[in-house]
């Protein structure tokens, strides 16, 4: 995992984990993690922007019928750039 601040200035960042709301379009792409529940990454929601989010806050979100934010277990080997474009990382 990349610690908070480790990717500052990088134009291309590896996505560590993707979280999403199964009932809407909100998605969080984490590129840094502090080891204690704080992430830095790209958020697609009302606005698309880089910022901090916590696992505690994501866990508190509840949708219709009790749905919660989920981790995409099949999302791996992806990169993201400053504009939020995502692509599959190439193997060396």
C-alpha positions, 0 to 999 in steps of 0.5 A: 500500500502507498502511504498518504502523500506517497504519490504526490506529483505522480501523473499516474497512480496505481489504484489500491482498491475500488469502493462503490454504491450498488444503488447509484453512481458513487465510486471511490478509487483509493491510491493511498492508505494510512493503515488506520482507515484513511484513504486518498483517492479519486471520487466520482459522485456529484463532482469528480475530484481527488480527496480524502475519505475514511473507511468509517465514513464509507461504512456509515453510508446506507442506501435503500433496503439497507444496502451499503458501500461495497468493495469491488473484489474483481477490480485489480491491476488498474492505474488512474491519472490526474483527470480520473482516466482509468486503465489496466496496468501492463505487466512487465 
